[in-house]
């Protein structure tokens, strides 16, 4: 049974819904193709988080538990009409590839320009985070043209940040520009403080978010209320026809043919 707030967004009566509960169960309850895009920052595997501490190095981080990808990826791909993007450890990309089978496209990367140094000094520091890029059956299209699936920029150093893995707003906006279409409904099954929701409302995209922790859910609700009051500040550009994309970003073969014709 879906929450009334979710039903209102699905019916176009509301711009967003922020649900306190299990996002995996919510995704499983949605109809096929109910949303345009799933964008999630899920807790990583237990091994990755073992011994993780705050950036000050003092307190252990109590990460929420997360089922393995094979438990939830199929419901994400079923609920989305097109793309499913999930932040993960680079070591987990193979897990997502096996779980999504033909739905797996490739791994993307967020390179952190201000990554924390490795405090122990016994190994290289973490360079950034991977993004498992998956797609429902059908033709694949995105707004990034021939660009690589790599986004470089700083992590969020907001001193008011509460969630340990909060993503910077610029990164979520960049992913939405590259993968969303105008009017796409975006689902974030683990929305944390609501960064994806803020980006969606800022860019004119309806949003459904779910958070299991009451503390972060309350923060997300306030953040989304502020974002909704601020209104749309930018929009997703309309997709260009494939022929025009090919003209703007010619293949090497096309470039060589053009040069021969000069």
Residue pairs with C-beta under 8 A, 6 or more apart in sequence:
1 29
2 10
2 26
2 29
2 30
3 17
3 19
3 21
5 14
5 17
5 18
5 19
6 17
6 19
6 26
6 208
8 14
8 17
9 15
9 16
9 17
9 185
9 206
9 207
9 208
10 34
10 185
10 208
12 206
14 206
15 201
15 206
15 207
15 228
16 197
16 200
16 201
16 206
16 207
16 208
16 209
16 224
16 228
17 207
17 208
17 209
18 191
18 194
18 197
18 209
18 210
18 211
18 217
18 220
18 221
18 224
19 26
19 208
19 209
19 210
19 211
20 210
20 211
20 212
20 214
20 217
21 210
21 212
22 210
22 212
23 40
23 188
23 189
23 190
23 191
23 209
23 210
23 211
23 212
24 67
24 71
24 72
24 75
24 189
26 187
26 189
26 208
26 210
27 38
27 72
27 75
27 76
27 79
27 187
27 189
28 72
28 75
30 75
30 78
30 79
30 187
31 79
32 78
32 79
33 78
33 79
33 80
33 81
33 136
34 79
34 185
35 79
35 80
35 81
35 184
35 185
35 186
35 187
35 208
36 80
36 81
36 82
36 83
36 180
36 181
36 183
36 184
36 185
36 186
37 80
37 82
37 83
37 84
37 85
37 176
37 179
37 180
37 184
37 185
37 186
37 187
38 76
38 79
38 80
38 83
38 84
38 85
38 86
38 186
38 187
38 188
38 189
39 85
39 86
39 172
39 175
39 176
39 179
39 186
39 187
39 188
39 196
40 76
40 85
40 86
40 87
40 187
40 188
40 189
40 190
41 86
41 87
41 165
41 167
41 188
41 190
41 192
41 196
42 66
42 86
42 87
42 88
42 189
42 190
43 49
43 63
43 64
43 65
43 66
43 190
44 63
44 66
44 88
44 89
44 92
45 66
45 68
45 89
45 91
45 92
45 95
48 89
48 91
48 92
49 61
49 63
51 60
52 60
52 61
52 63
52 164
53 59
53 60
53 61
54 61
54 164
55 116
57 119
61 164
63 164
64 190
64 212
64 213
66 190
68 95
68 99
69 86
69 92
69 95
69 96
69 98
69 99
69 100
69 132
70 95
70 98
70 99
72 189
73 84
73 96
73 99
73 100
73 103
73 134
74 99
74 100
76 84
76 86
76 134
76 189
77 84
77 100
77 103
77 134
77 135
77 136
78 136
79 187
80 136
80 187
81 136
82 135
82 136
82 138
82 140
82 141
82 179
82 181
83 133
83 134
83 135
83 136
83 142
83 179
83 180
84 100
84 103
84 132
84 133
84 134
84 135
84 136
85 108
85 131
85 132
85 133
85 134
85 175
85 179
86 96
86 131
86 132
86 134
87 110
87 129
87 130
87 131
87 132
87 167
88 95
88 96
88 129
88 130
88 131
88 132
89 129
89 130
90 107
90 109
90 129
90 130
92 130
92 132
93 107
93 130
93 132
96 104
96 132
96 134
97 104
97 132
100 132
100 134
102 137
103 134
103 135
103 136
103 137
104 132
104 133
104 134
105 133
105 134
105 135
105 140
106 133
106 149
107 130
107 131
107 132
107 133
107 149
108 130
108 131
108 132
108 133
108 149
108 150
108 151
109 128
109 129
109 130
109 131
109 149
109 150
109 151
110 128
110 129
110 130
110 131
110 150
110 151
110 152
110 153
110 171
111 127
111 128
111 150
111 151
111 152
111 153
112 126
112 127
112 128
112 129
112 153
112 154
112 155
113 152
113 153
113 154
114 154
114 155
114 157
115 125
115 126
115 127
115 128
115 155
116 125
116 126
117 125
118 124
118 125
118 126
131 149
131 175
133 149
141 239
141 242
142 178
142 179
143 177
143 178
143 179
143 180
143 236
143 237
143 239
144 178
144 179
145 245
145 248
145 249
146 249
147 178
151 171
151 174
151 175
153 168
153 170
153 171
153 174
154 168
155 168
156 166
156 167
156 168
156 169
158 166
161 193
162 193
162 215
162 216
162 219
163 192
163 193
163 216
163 219
165 192
166 192
166 193
166 195
167 195
167 196
168 195
169 195
169 198
169 199
172 195
172 196
172 199
173 199
173 202
173 203
173 234
176 186
176 199
176 200
176 203
176 205
176 236
177 203
177 236
177 237
180 186
180 203
180 205
180 236
181 236
181 239
182 204
182 235
182 236
182 237
182 238
183 204
183 205
183 206
184 205
184 206
184 236
185 205
185 206
185 207
185 208
186 196
186 200
186 205
186 206
186 207
186 208
187 207
187 208
187 209
188 196
188 197
188 207
188 208
188 209
188 210
189 209
189 210
190 210
190 211
190 212
191 197
191 209
191 210
191 211
191 216
191 220
192 211
192 216
192 220
193 216
193 219
193 220
193 223
194 209
194 211
194 219
194 220
194 221
194 223
194 224
194 227
196 207
196 209
197 207
197 209
197 220
197 223
197 224
197 227
198 223
198 224
198 226
198 227
200 206
200 207
201 207
201 224
201 227
201 228
201 230
201 232
202 227
202 230
202 232
202 233
202 234
203 232
203 233
203 234
203 235
203 236
204 232
204 234
204 235
204 236
205 236
207 224
209 220
209 224
211 217
211 220
240 248
246 254
250 258
